[in-house]
Structure formats: C-alpha cells, structure tokens
C-alpha cells in the first residue's frame, strides 16, 4: 500500500485527507504518527502558499520522504483581508465562537479593528 505524509497535527485535516485517499488505497500519515512528537512547525510565510511550503519542507527533511501540506485561514475583504495568514495565531487561544463574535463586531464596527489589532 502506498503511503503519503501530510504536515499537520490537526485531527480534522487528517480525517479529511484520509477520506480523500481512501478509495485509492493510500495510507495517510501525519505528525500524529511520529514516534517522537514535534512542536508546531514554524509558519514564517507571509502567504498561505509559503506557510504550506514551510510545513512540507520541515517534515520532509525530518522523515526524508515527500510530504503534502496546506495552510488556510479566513480573509474578510471588507476588513482588508484580515485576519488572513495569521488567522490561528491571531485567534489563539480563543475559541471558534469567540473568533466569530469578534469578527462580527469588527464588521459592524470596523474602527474597533484598529484598536484591537494595533495597526
């Protein structure tokens, strides 16, 4: 059976990738399958593509195998694409509901973003 590695420890993403490759008989491995857990992979890119490359490159060098990675976030055009590539870092450690409520407030009162985000 063919094996493919993905650079994530996000259980939801792992589940999605496993579902994607299930019918073609490919085993999906992730950071969760490593014998020695690693901390979060540094995401130093300024775009989603750069962050995906950072993650894939980091894990590929570690295990010496090809790796897939993705990066995503939320971009709100009305808020000049905020929070964008920093979605999770901006939101950490608050809950998804808090993120949604804060973003709804920013959409209602865009001037709040200036003070919250210290632009």
N, C-alpha and C positions, 0 to 999 in steps of 0.2 A: 504494500500500500504506500502511495506517495504521501509525503509529509510536507506541510507548509507551516512556516512560523510567522506569527504576527506580533508586532511590537506593542503589546498592550497588556495591562493587568485588569482592565475593565471587563468584568464578568459579562456585561450586556453585549459588548463588542465581540467577545469571544463566542458567545452564543450565536450572534448574527453571522460571524464568519463560518462557524461550524455548520449552520443551516445552509449557507451559500455553497459550501463544498461537499455537502452530504451526498448528493446524487451522483457525484463524480468520483466517489470513493477516495477522497483525500482527507487525511488526518490533519487537524488543525492543532498546532501547539502555540503556546503563548508564554509570557513572562510567568504566568502561574504554574507552568510546568517545569521551571528551572529548579534544580536541586538546591541551589543557594539563591534565595530571593535577592533581588537587587532593589535599591530605592528607585523612586521615579526617575525616568530617563530625562535628562535636561532638555527642555524645549526652548532653544535660544533664537529660533527663527522669528522673522517679522511677518511671515505669511503662513497659511495653513500648509502649503506645499513644503516650505522649508522645515517646519516642525515635523512633518511626516518623514522627511528625509533624515532629520536628526535621529529620530527614534529607530528607523530601519537600519541606518548605518551603525548606530551604537550596538544594537542587538546582533547584527550581522557580524561585526568584528568580534563580539564576545563568543558567539557559537560557531563562527566560520561557516555559515550557511546563508542562503538567500532569505530575505525577510520582507514581508509586506507591512506597511504601516499606513495609518491615516491620521488625520487631525481634523477636527471640526470645531465649530463654535457658532455663536449667534452674532449676526451682524444686522443692525437695525439702521436702515438707510436714513430715516428721519433723525437719528442720533449720530450721523456721520460714521456709520458702520460700527459704532460702539456696541458691545464690548469687543467684538472681533476676535482676533487671535488670542487675546488674553481672557476669554470668557471664563474658563475654570479658575484661573489664577485670581481674576478679579472677584469671583464669587466665593472662593474658598475661605472659610469652611462653612459658609451658609447653605441652607437647604435650597432645593429647586423651587419650592414655593416662595421663599424669600427673594430669590433671584427674579422670579416672575413678577412679584409685587413691586420690587424696586424698579424694574424696567417699566412697568406700567406707570409708576409715579414719574419716571423720567420722561415718558411720552406725554403725560398730562402736563408736567411742569418742567420743560427742558432746562430751565435755568438751574434746577437742582443738581444736574449732572456736573456743572461747572464746580460746584462746591464739594460735591461728593468725590469726584474724581480728581480734584485739584488740578484742573487744566491750566 
